[in-house]
């Protein structure tokens, strides 16, 4: 029985990594019921807001009063990103305070996959370690006005837990059939919820040696439950403008509803493209996603226009 549980655990881990693509490290647990409040406190459960406002849809420009970040990358240049404190309040607070504290200075973009995303900000440069500004992790803030278009700035997540790592969407290929993307992932998350329930049903709850597996599958069930709620909200709030933006700009809509978007690039797309095109080597886990030469973040500065 124990060997069987270990085997299905390994399969489930692979499924999660293929779905998320943006783990922030140790896969530590989080969870709790969904939260639909719009407060600015640290989310201990997924925070979901349905909106058909433009957010980062369409042509995003900086307007007077906007908060923005300039991510300076050594030997590459600057990426200027508009931030959305009203739509993703804690994620923006966390990122800006970490930046002001100099946390990102000297860190790297450690994981880059072309036509997907460039991930950085890891404490150890290997996709693990690090805390949020207030310590520990926090849960996703999903606002349906913010989507994973080309140039979106997002929080990396391990099973819904976020801390200091971020990623920038680098896929600029046109996306068509948007509703089908959302429907497929809604169906996929439902299947994963059933799968986690099946795994939990196979475990002897009275066996203390099985506790870590119970915790793991319970956490994964919560992640997929949240994801399912989020992706369905994305489907329900699709507008013609959203569809047009994905087709014109590109992006990765399959991450919508499961990961926090909190910014949108307005300048420095050439830097994103150059970083994404760098030579890559094996990351030690069989993935050709580690830059052959370190891509270093000199600093991240926060401004108000």
JOUR-V974873 format. One record per pair of residues at least 6 apart in sequence whose C-alpha atoms are under 8 Angstrom apart, sorted by sequence separation. I is the first residue (numbers start at 1). J is the second residue. D is the distance in whole Angstrom. If there is no record, write none. Layout:
# JOUR-V974873
I&J&D + I&J&D
This chain:
# JOUR-V974873
17&23&7 + 62&68&8 + 72&78&4 + 73&79&8 + 85&91&8 + 98&104&7 + 99&105&8 + 112&118&4 + 122&128&6 + 123&129&5 + 124&130&8 + 131&137&6 + 132&138&7 + 156&162&6 + 157&163&8 + 204&210&7 + 205&211&8 + 281&287&8 + 282&288&4 + 283&289&6 + 71&78&6 + 72&79&6 + 85&92&5 + 111&118&6 + 112&119&6 + 122&129&7 + 123&130&5 + 155&162&6 + 156&163&8 + 203&210&7 + 281&288&5 + 282&289&6 + 283&290&5 + 70&78&6 + 71&79&5 + 84&92&7 + 85&93&7 + 110&118&8 + 111&119&5 + 122&130&7 + 155&163&8 + 156&164&8 + 157&165&8 + 280&288&6 + 281&289&6 + 282&290&6 + 38&47&7 + 70&79&6 + 71&80&6 + 83&92&7 + 109&118&7 + 110&119&6 + 111&120&7 + 155&164&8 + 156&165&5 + 205&214&8 + 280&289&5 + 281&290&5 + 35&45&6 + 36&46&8 + 37&47&6 + 70&80&5 + 71&81&8 + 109&119&5 + 110&120&6 + 155&165&6 + 156&166&5 + 280&290&5 + 281&291&6 + 34&45&6 + 35&46&6 + 36&47&5 + 37&48&7 + 38&49&7 + 69&80&6 + 70&81&6 + 109&120&4 + 155&166&4 + 156&167&6 + 203&214&7 + 280&291&4 + 281&292&6 + 32&44&7 + 33&45&6 + 34&46&5 + 35&47&5 + 36&48&5 + 37&49&8 + 68&80&7 + 69&81&5 + 108&120&6 + 109&121&7 + 110&122&8 + 154&166&6 + 155&167&6 + 279&291&6 + 280&292&5 + 31&44&8 + 32&45&5 + 33&46&7 + 34&47&6 + 35&48&6 + 36&49&6 + 68&81&5 + 69&82&7 + 107&120&7 + 108&121&6 + 153&166&7 + 154&167&5 + 278&291&6 + 279&292&6 + 30&44&8 + 31&45&6 + 32&46&8 + 34&48&8 + 68&82&4 + 69&83&7 + 107&121&6 + 108&122&7 + 153&167&6 + 154&168&6 + 200&214&6 + 278&292&8 + 279&293&8 + 30&45&8 + 67&82&6 + 68&83&5 + 107&122&7 + 110&125&6 + 153&168&5 + 66&82&7 + 67&83&6 + 107&123&7 + 109&125&8 + 110&126&6 + 111&127&8 + 152&168&6 + 153&169&7 + 66&83&7 + 67&84&8 + 104&121&6 + 108&125&6 + 110&127&7 + 151&168&6 + 152&169&5 + 200&217&7 + 107&125&7 + 150&168&8 + 151&169&5 + 199&217&7 + 200&218&8 + 150&169&5 + 151&170&6 + 62&82&7 + 140&160&6 + 149&169&7 + 150&170&5 + 197&217&8 + 275&295&8 + 61&82&8 + 139&160&6 + 140&161&7 + 148&169&7 + 150&171&6 + 196&217&6 + 139&161&5 + 140&162&7 + 150&172&5 + 196&218&7 + 234&256&7 + 138&161&6 + 139&162&6 + 234&257&6 + 137&161&6 + 138&162&5 + 196&220&7 + 197&221&7 + 233&257&7 + 137&162&5 + 138&163&6 + 196&221&6 + 231&256&6 + 232&257&8 + 137&163&5 + 230&256&7 + 231&257&4 + 69&96&8 + 136&163&7 + 230&257&4 + 231&258&7 + 193&221&5 + 229&257&7 + 230&258&6 + 192&221&7 + 228&257&8 + 132&162&7 + 133&163&8 + 227&257&6 + 228&258&8 + 132&163&4 + 133&164&8 + 193&224&6 + 227&258&5 + 131&163&5 + 132&164&5 + 192&224&7 + 193&225&6 + 226&258&7 + 130&163&7 + 131&164&6 + 98&132&8 + 130&164&6 + 190&224&7 + 98&133&6 + 189&224&5 + 190&225&8 + 97&133&7 + 189&225&7 + 119&156&8 + 94&132&6 + 95&133&8 + 127&165&8 + 189&227&7 + 190&228&7 + 94&133&5 + 189&228&5 + 94&134&8 + 122&164&7 + 186&228&5 + 121&164&6 + 122&165&5 + 185&228&8 + 121&165&5 + 120&165&6 + 121&166&6 + 186&231&6 + 119&165&7 + 120&166&6 + 185&231&7 + 186&232&6 + 43&90&7 + 119&166&6 + 120&167&6 + 42&90&6 + 119&167&4 + 40&89&5 + 41&90&6 + 118&167&5 + 119&168&7 + 182&231&6 + 183&232&8 + 39&89&8 + 40&90&6 + 91&141&7 + 117&167&6 + 118&168&5 + 182&232&7 + 90&141&8 + 117&168&5 + 118&169&7 + 117&169&4 + 118&170&7 + 182&234&7 + 183&235&7 + 88&141&6 + 116&169&6 + 117&170&5 + 182&235&6 + 88&142&7 + 116&170&5 + 117&171&7 + 88&143&7 + 115&170&6 + 116&171&5 + 87&143&6 + 114&170&7 + 115&171&4 + 179&235&6 + 114&171&7 + 115&172&7 + 87&145&8 + 115&173&7 + 87&146&8 + 179&238&8 + 159&219&7 + 159&220&7 + 160&223&6 + 91&155&7 + 159&223&6 + 178&243&7 + 98&164&8 + 176&243&8 + 178&246&8 + 95&164&7 + 185&254&7 + 94&164&8 + 176&246&7 + 175&246&5 + 176&247&6 + 182&253&8 + 81&153&7 + 174&246&6 + 175&247&5 + 181&253&7 + 182&254&7 + 174&247&4 + 175&248&8 + 181&254&6 + 173&247&8 + 174&248&6 + 174&249&6 + 175&250&5 + 178&253&7 + 173&249&7 + 174&250&4 + 175&251&7 + 172&249&6 + 173&250&5 + 174&251&8 + 172&250&4 + 173&251&7 + 171&250&6 + 172&251&6 + 171&251&5 + 170&251&7 + 171&252&7 + 169&251&6 + 169&252&7 + 57&145&7 + 142&230&7 + 56&145&7 + 57&146&7 + 144&233&7 + 55&145&5 + 56&146&5 + 57&147&8 + 144&234&6 + 54&145&6 + 55&146&5 + 56&147&7 + 47&139&8 + 51&143&7 + 52&144&7 + 53&145&5 + 54&146&8 + 57&149&8 + 45&138&8 + 46&139&5 + 47&140&6 + 48&141&6 + 49&142&6 + 50&143&6 + 51&144&5 + 52&145&6 + 144&237&7 + 44&138&6 + 45&139&5 + 46&140&5 + 47&141&5 + 48&142&5 + 49&143&5 + 50&144&5 + 51&145&5 + 43&138&6 + 44&139&6 + 45&140&7 + 46&141&6 + 47&142&6 + 48&143&6 + 49&144&7 + 50&145&8 + 42&138&6 + 43&139&5 + 46&142&7 + 149&245&8 + 22&119&7 + 42&139&8 + 43&140&7 + 149&246&6 + 24&122&8 + 43&141&8 + 160&258&8 + 150&249&6 + 160&259&7 + 149&249&7 + 150&250&5 + 151&251&8 + 149&250&6 + 150&251&4 + 25&127&5 + 26&128&6 + 149&251&4 + 150&252&8 + 157&259&7 + 170&272&7 + 24&127&5 + 25&128&4 + 26&129&8 + 148&251&6 + 149&252&7 + 156&259&7 + 170&273&7 + 23&127&7 + 24&128&6 + 25&129&7 + 148&252&5 + 149&253&7 + 155&259&7 + 156&260&8 + 168&272&8 + 24&129&8 + 148&253&6 + 154&259&7 + 155&260&5 + 147&253&7 + 154&260&5 + 155&261&7 + 170&276&7 + 148&255&7 + 154&261&4 + 155&262&8 + 31&139&8 + 148&256&6 + 153&261&6 + 154&262&6 + 30&139&7 + 147&256&6 + 152&261&7 + 153&262&6 + 154&263&7 + 152&262&8 + 153&263&5 + 152&263&6 + 153&264&6 + 152&264&4 + 153&265&7 + 144&257&7 + 148&261&7 + 151&264&6 + 152&265&6 + 46&160&8 + 147&261&6 + 151&265&5 + 142&257&6 + 146&261&6 + 151&266&8 + 142&258&7 + 146&262&7 + 142&259&7 + 143&260&8 + 140&258&8 + 141&259&8 + 142&260&6 + 143&261&8 + 151&269&7 + 140&259&6 + 141&260&5 + 142&261&7 + 140&260&5 + 141&261&8 + 151&272&8 + 30&159&7 + 31&160&8 + 28&158&7 + 29&159&7 + 30&160&7 + 27&158&5 + 28&159&7 + 30&161&6 + 24&156&5 + 26&158&7 + 27&159&6 + 29&161&7 + 23&156&6 + 24&157&5 + 25&158&6 + 28&161&7 + 22&156&5 + 23&157&5 + 24&158&5 + 27&161&8 + 22&157&6 + 23&158&4 + 116&251&8 + 22&158&7 + 23&159&8 + 116&252&7 + 20&157&8 + 24&161&8 + 24&162&7 + 24&163&8 + 24&165&6 + 16&159&8 + 22&167&8 + 118&275&8 + 118&276&7 + 117&276&8 + 114&276&6 + 113&276&7 + 114&277&7 + 112&276&6 + 112&280&8 + 91&260&8 + 92&262&6 + 91&262&7 + 88&260&8 + 88&261&7 + 88&262&6 + 87&262&7 + 113&289&6 + 85&262&8 + 112&289&5 + 84&262&5 + 111&289&5 + 112&290&6 + 83&262&6 + 84&263&6 + 110&289&8 + 111&290&5 + 112&291&7 + 46&226&7 + 83&263&4 + 110&290&6 + 111&291&7 + 82&263&5 + 83&264&7 + 110&291&7 + 48&230&7 + 81&263&6 + 82&264&5 + 109&291&8 + 50&233&6 + 58&241&7 + 81&264&5 + 82&265&6 + 50&234&8 + 57&241&7 + 58&242&8 + 81&265&4 + 82&266&7 + 110&294&8 + 52&237&6 + 57&242&6 + 80&265&6 + 81&266&6 + 109&294&8 + 110&295&7 + 29&215&8 + 51&237&7 + 52&238&7 + 79&265&7 + 80&266&6 + 81&267&7 + 108&294&7 + 109&295&6 + 29&216&7 + 50&237&7 + 52&239&7 + 58&245&6 + 79&266&8 + 80&267&5 + 108&295&5 + 109&296&7 + 31&219&6 + 57&245&6 + 79&267&6 + 80&268&6 + 108&296&4 + 109&297&7 + 30&219&6 + 79&268&4 + 107&296&6 + 108&297&5 + 29&219&6 + 32&222&7 + 78&268&6 + 79&269&7 + 106&296&6 + 107&297&5 + 8&199&8 + 31&222&6 + 77&268&8 + 106&297&5 + 107&298&8 + 31&223&7 + 34&226&7 + 79&271&7 + 105&297&6 + 106&298&5 + 78&271&7 + 79&272&7 + 104&297&7 + 105&298&5 + 106&299&7 + 5&199&8 + 77&271&6 + 104&298&8 + 105&299&4 + 76&271&6 + 104&299&6 + 105&300&7 + 104&300&7 + 102&299&7 + 5&203&8 + 76&274&7 + 102&300&7 + 76&275&7 + 99&299&8 + 100&300&8 + 99&300&5 + 100&301&7 + 99&301&6 + 100&302&7 + 99&302&7 + 9&213&8 + 60&264&7 + 62&266&7 + 61&266&6 + 60&266&6 + 96&302&6 + 56&263&8 + 2&210&8 + 5&213&8 + 56&264&6 + 74&295&7 + 73&295&7 + 74&296&6 + 73&296&6 + 74&297&6 + 73&297&5 + 74&298&6 + 72&297&6 + 73&298&6 + 71&297&7 + 72&298&5 + 73&299&7 + 71&298&8 + 72&299&5 + 71&299&6 + 72&300&6 + 71&300&5 + 70&300&6 + 71&301&7 + 69&300&7 + 70&301&5 + 69&301&6 + 70&302&7 + 69&302&5 + 70&303&8 + 68&302&6 + 69&303&6 + 20&255&7 + 67&302&7 + 68&303&5 + 67&303&6 + 68&304&6 + 67&304&4 + 68&305&8 + 66&304&6 + 67&305&7 + 65&304&6 + 66&305&5 + 64&304&8 + 65&305&5 + 64&305&5 + 63&305&7 + 62&305&7
